[in-house]
């Protein structure tokens, strides 16, 4: 299995987040070594630093936000080094938290036990009162322009008729600095990955008003990213890397292993946060972090199309790319299936799936014809996303001033094939 590896000593980057667990476990439990890889893990403090070091070859691969390889390939991120992913690292895990002061104002106009949508509507009422009183707009932080957090925050706001570009101010803050910015009063809320919302709650600084799961059930979060050139030059090494991380993810989703995983993250200092918040972040529950179940490791090309639509919707992308070709180029399902075969991992037969149709677990077919369970996938706004006709979803969203012309989108080749 290891004789044909083009490279055996690798440097992998990660951020100090609970969902970096697959990389930590793959190293500490010997999954990398089993596949002939000697891996050094390097912790960075910001997503841009991870991206830049992968682009420059300082790192061979890194934990990345799911939209990052797409933005890099489209040349939207200032680096314009094409990147690919052949592995999803996890589902769920983010949360929107607001300051104690803002939460009290929202609670005063919210119903009893509000859900995520009702919290957004409560915020809309607070913003309307502030406009009439000529008060400053609240500031909300997310972690990176091309991030699930950014799109989740915008979706949550838009669900209540709040214009993310006109009614609030958005900014970027690296995950480890979020709680400090909230404590200093420089931001009024944020969307971040675990355990930083839990840290804010523990310190009495903020309250969670929406989870990633509530915004989009079992939605993708992080991926393993490499440059396109690196993937082309190291196909066997890439397969081994993905195979090792699939095994780590499988290990992580056994309930009896979550406590051990949290302890490893704590003892080795991978996340400098209170131990109780790391343990809470890695508890296995229905809307929490998933690393393996529900085909969590599979790089669905429909997800690539979804993220590109968000870039179009929110004016990050000014041209209409061929969405199907882009998804095939960036999300490498073939590499995943080759790696999965090394570790007897069942794979979905299709590269695409619908989102927003399923309120409970459902079954899809594997390459071998067996049934594979996937999770609920409801969207907060109640819409359904069909990757075969992606523009249909976009046309159900409110028109945003300056969004790429829809006639141009219709003329583009939007079907995934």
C-alpha positions in Angstrom: 0.0 0.0 0.0 2.9 2.4 0.8 5.5 1.5 -1.7 4.2 3.9 -4.4 3.9 7.0 -2.2 5.5 10.0 -3.9 6.1 11.7 -0.5 6.0 10.3 3.0 6.9 13.2 5.2 4.1 15.8 5.2 3.3 19.1 7.0 -0.4 19.6 7.7 -2.0 22.8 9.0 -4.9 23.3 11.3 -6.7 25.9 13.4 -7.3 25.5 17.1 -10.9 24.3 16.8 -12.7 21.2 18.0 -13.3 20.1 14.4 -9.6 19.7 13.8 -10.0 16.4 15.7 -9.7 14.1 12.7 -6.1 15.4 12.0 -5.1 15.1 15.7 -6.6 11.6 16.0 -5.0 10.4 12.7 -1.6 11.4 14.1 -2.0 10.4 17.7 -3.8 7.1 17.0 -1.4 6.0 14.3 -3.7 6.2 11.2 -1.3 8.3 9.3 1.6 6.0 10.1 -0.5 3.0 9.1 -0.7 4.4 5.6 3.1 5.1 5.5 2.8 8.8 6.3 5.0 10.7 8.7 2.9 13.8 9.5 3.8 17.0 11.3 0.8 19.1 12.5 1.2 22.8 12.6 -1.2 25.2 14.3 -2.0 28.5 12.7 -4.2 31.3 14.1 -6.0 32.5 11.0 -7.5 30.9 7.9 -5.6 33.2 5.5 -2.4 32.0 7.0 -3.3 28.4 6.3 -4.3 29.2 2.8 -1.2 31.1 2.1 1.2 28.5 3.4 -0.5 25.8 1.4 -0.3 28.0 -1.7 3.4 28.6 -1.1 4.2 24.9 -0.4 5.1 25.5 3.2 2.3 23.2 4.1 1.4 20.1 2.0 -2.2 20.2 3.0 -4.5 21.8 5.6 -7.8 21.9 7.3 -9.8 24.5 5.3 -13.2 26.0 5.3 -15.3 24.2 2.7 -15.7 27.2 0.3 -11.9 28.1 0.4 -10.7 25.8 -2.4 -13.5 27.0 -4.6 -12.7 30.7 -4.0 -9.0 30.0 -4.6 -9.7 28.2 -7.9 -11.9 31.0 -9.1 -9.2 33.6 -8.2 -11.5 35.4 -5.8 -9.2 35.3 -2.7 -6.2 37.4 -3.7 -4.0 34.3 -4.0 -5.6 32.7 -7.0 -3.8 29.4 -6.6 -6.2 26.6 -7.7 -7.0 24.2 -4.9 -8.9 20.9 -4.6 -10.4 18.8 -1.9 -11.1 15.1 -1.8 -12.4 14.9 1.8 -15.0 16.6 4.0 -13.7 16.7 7.6 -17.0 17.2 9.4 -20.6 18.3 9.5 -22.2 20.9 11.9 -20.2 22.6 14.7 -20.8 26.4 14.2 -23.0 28.7 16.2 -24.2 32.3 16.2 -23.7 34.0 19.6 -24.7 37.5 20.6 -23.5 39.7 23.5 -25.3 39.6 26.8 -26.6 43.1 26.2 -28.0 42.4 22.8 -29.4 39.1 23.9 -31.4 40.9 26.7 -32.9 43.3 24.1 -33.8 40.4 21.8 -35.3 38.4 24.6 -37.6 41.3 25.5 -39.3 41.1 22.1 -39.0 37.3 21.4 -41.6 34.6 22.2 -41.0 32.1 25.0 -38.3 29.6 24.0 -37.6 31.0 20.6 -36.0 29.0 17.9 -33.3 30.2 15.5 -35.8 31.9 13.1 -37.6 33.6 15.9 -34.4 34.9 17.4 -33.6 36.4 13.9 -37.0 38.1 13.9 -36.4 39.5 17.4 -33.1 41.0 16.1 -35.0 42.6 13.2 -37.3 44.3 15.8 -34.3 45.5 17.8 -32.7 46.9 14.6 -35.9 48.7 13.6 -36.1 50.4 17.0 -32.4 51.4 16.7 -33.0 52.9 13.3 -35.8 55.1 14.7 -33.5 56.1 17.5 -30.6 56.8 15.1 -28.4 54.4 17.1 -25.3 52.7 15.6 -25.7 49.4 13.8 -24.5 46.3 15.6 -21.3 44.6 14.4 -21.3 40.9 13.7 -18.1 38.9 13.1 -17.4 35.8 11.0 -14.1 34.0 10.4 -13.3 34.5 6.7 -15.0 36.0 3.6 -15.2 32.6 1.9 -16.5 30.6 4.8 -19.6 28.6 5.9 -19.8 31.0 8.9 -20.1 34.0 6.6 -22.9 32.4 4.6 -24.7 31.0 7.7 -24.7 34.4 9.4 -26.0 36.1 6.2 -28.7 33.4 5.8 -29.8 33.7 9.4 -30.1 37.5 9.1 -31.8 37.4 5.7 -34.4 34.9 7.0 -35.9 37.7 9.0 -35.7 40.3 6.3 -32.4 41.8 7.6 -30.1 43.1 4.9 -26.6 41.9 6.0 -25.0 44.7 4.0 -27.3 47.6 5.0 -28.7 46.8 8.4 -25.7 45.5 10.3 -21.9 45.7 9.9 -19.9 42.6 9.2 -16.3 42.0 9.9 -13.7 39.2 9.9 -12.1 38.0 13.2 -9.9 34.9 13.6 -11.7 32.2 15.7 -9.4 32.4 18.8 -9.9 36.2 19.0 -13.7 36.1 18.8 -14.4 35.9 22.6 -11.9 38.7 23.3 -13.6 41.0 20.7 -17.0 40.3 22.3 -15.6 41.0 25.8 -14.1 44.3 24.6 -17.4 45.4 23.0 -15.9 45.7 19.5 -18.4 43.2 18.2 -22.0 42.5 19.2 -22.2 39.0 17.9 -20.3 36.4 15.9 -20.6 33.1 14.0 -17.7 30.8 14.9 -16.8 27.1 15.2 -16.6 25.2 18.5 -15.5 25.7 21.2 -15.6 29.5 21.1 -19.3 30.0 21.5 -19.1 27.7 24.5 -16.3 29.8 25.9 -18.3 32.9 25.5 -21.2 31.3 27.4 -18.9 29.9 30.1 -17.6 33.4 30.7 -21.0 34.9 30.8 -20.3 37.1 27.8 -22.8 35.8 25.2 -25.7 33.5 24.4 -26.1 31.2 21.4 -29.2 32.1 19.3 -28.7 29.8 16.3 -26.6 26.7 15.5 -25.3 25.7 12.2 -27.6 22.7 12.4 -30.6 25.0 12.8 -29.6 27.0 9.7 -28.9 23.9 7.6 -29.2 20.4 9.1 -26.0 18.4 8.8 -24.3 20.8 6.5 -20.6 20.6 5.5 -18.0 22.6 7.5 -14.3 21.9 7.0 -12.4 20.0 4.2 -8.9 18.8 3.6 -7.4 21.3 1.1 -4.3 20.9 -1.2 -3.2 22.8 -4.3 -4.2 21.4 -7.6 -0.6 21.0 -8.6 0.2 19.1 -5.4 -2.7 16.7 -6.0 -1.4 16.1 -9.6 2.2 15.5 -8.4 1.3 13.3 -5.4 -1.8 11.1 -6.3 -0.8 8.1 -4.2 0.2 10.2 -1.2 -3.1 12.1 -1.6 -5.1 8.8 -1.5 -3.2 7.6 1.6 -3.8 10.9 3.3 -7.5 10.8 2.6 -7.7 7.1 3.6 -6.0 7.8 7.0 -8.4 10.6 7.7 -11.5 8.5 6.8 -10.3 5.9 9.4 -9.8 8.7 12.0 -13.3 10.0 11.3 -14.7 6.5 11.7 -12.9 6.1 15.0 -14.1 9.5 16.2 -17.8 8.8 15.6 -17.9 5.8 18.0 -19.5 7.3 21.1 -16.9 5.7 23.5 -14.1 7.5 21.7 -15.4 11.1 22.0 -14.2 11.5 25.6 -10.7 10.2 24.7 -10.6 12.5 21.7 -11.4 15.5 23.9 -8.7 14.5 26.4 -6.1 14.3 23.6 -7.1 17.7 22.4 -6.8 19.1 25.9 -3.6 17.3 27.0 -1.7 18.2 23.8 -2.9 21.8 23.8 -4.3 21.8 20.3 -7.1 24.1 21.5 -6.3 26.7 24.2 -9.7 26.9 25.7 -11.2 25.6 29.0 -11.3 21.9 29.1 -15.0 21.7 29.8 -15.8 23.6 26.6 -13.7 21.2 24.5 -15.4 18.2 26.1 -18.8 19.8 25.5 -17.9 20.5 21.8 -17.0 16.9 21.2 -20.0 15.3 22.9 -21.9 13.2 20.4 -25.5 14.4 20.0 -28.0 14.9 17.2 -27.1 18.4 16.1 -23.4 18.4 17.1 -20.2 17.7 15.3 -20.2 14.6 13.0 -17.0 13.3 11.5 -18.1 10.0 9.8 -21.8 9.1 10.1 -24.2 10.3 7.4 -21.4 10.1 4.8 -19.8 13.1 6.6 -16.4 12.5 4.8 -17.7 12.5 1.3 -17.0 15.6 -0.8 -20.4 16.1 -2.4 -20.1 18.1 -5.6 -23.6 19.5 -4.9 -22.0 21.3 -1.9 -19.5 22.9 -4.2 -22.3 24.2 -6.4 -24.1 25.5 -3.3 -21.1 27.4 -2.0 -20.5 29.0 -5.5 -24.1 30.1 -5.5 -23.5 31.9 -2.2 -20.6 33.7 -3.7 -22.8 34.8 -6.6 -25.7 35.7 -4.3 -23.6 37.9 -2.0 -21.6 39.6 -4.7 -18.2 37.9 -4.1 -18.1 36.5 -7.7 -18.9 38.8 -10.6 -18.8 36.3 -13.4 -21.0 33.2 -14.0 -18.8 30.1 -13.8 -19.7 26.7 -15.3 -20.9 25.3 -12.0 -20.8 21.7 -13.0 -17.2 21.9 -14.4 -16.1 23.9 -11.3 -17.5 21.3 -9.0 -15.8 18.4 -10.8 -12.5 20.3 -10.8 -12.4 21.2 -7.2 -14.3 18.5 -5.3 -12.5 15.2 -6.2 -15.0 12.4 -5.7 -12.9 10.0 -7.7 -9.9 10.4 -5.4 -12.2 9.9 -2.4 -13.6 6.7 -3.8 -10.1 5.4 -4.5 -9.0 6.2 -0.9 -12.2 4.8 0.5 -11.5 1.5 -1.2 -8.3 1.2 0.7 -10.2 1.2 4.0 -13.4 -0.5 3.0 -15.5 2.6 3.3 -18.9 2.6 1.5 -19.4 5.5 -0.9 -22.5 7.2 -2.3 -23.2 6.2 -5.9 -23.9 9.8 -6.9 -21.7 12.9 -6.6 -24.8 15.1 -6.0 -27.8 15.2 -3.6 -30.8 17.4 -2.9 -30.8 19.6 0.2 -33.8 20.8 2.1 -36.0 17.8 1.4 -35.4 15.6 4.4 -36.5 16.3 8.0 -35.1 13.0 9.2 -32.6 10.4 8.3 -33.0 8.9 4.8 -31.3 6.4 2.6 -29.2 6.6 -0.6 -27.5 4.0 -2.7 -23.8 3.1 -2.5 -21.7 2.1 -5.5 -22.2 -1.5 -4.5 -26.0 -1.1 -4.4 -26.3 -1.2 -0.6 -28.2 1.4 1.4 -26.3 4.2 3.1 -28.0 6.4 5.7 -27.8 10.2 5.4 -29.0 12.8 7.8 -31.7 15.4 7.8 -30.9 18.4 5.6 -33.6 21.0 6.1 -32.8 24.7 5.4 -33.9 27.4 7.8 -35.8 29.3 5.1 -37.7 26.2 4.0 -36.3 26.2 0.5 -35.1 23.1 -1.4 -31.8 23.1 -3.3 -31.6 20.9 -6.4 -28.1 20.8 -7.9 -29.5 19.8 -11.3 -31.3 23.2 -11.5 -29.3 25.4 -9.0 -30.6 28.7 -10.4 -34.1 27.7 -9.2 -32.9 28.0 -5.6 -31.3 31.4 -6.2 -34.4 32.7 -7.8 -36.4 32.0 -4.6 -34.0 34.3 -2.7 -34.6 38.1 -2.4 -32.8 40.1 -5.1 -29.6 41.7 -3.7 -28.5 45.0 -5.2 -25.4 44.4 -7.4 -25.7 40.6 -7.6 -24.4 39.2 -10.8 -27.0 39.5 -13.5 -29.5 36.6 -13.5 -29.7 36.6 -17.3 -26.0 36.0 -17.4 -26.5 33.1 -14.9 -29.2 31.6 -17.0 -26.9 31.7 -20.0 -24.1 29.9 -18.2 -23.9 26.1 -18.1 -25.3 25.5 -14.6 -26.2 21.8 -14.7 -23.7 19.5 -13.0 -23.9 16.7 -15.7 
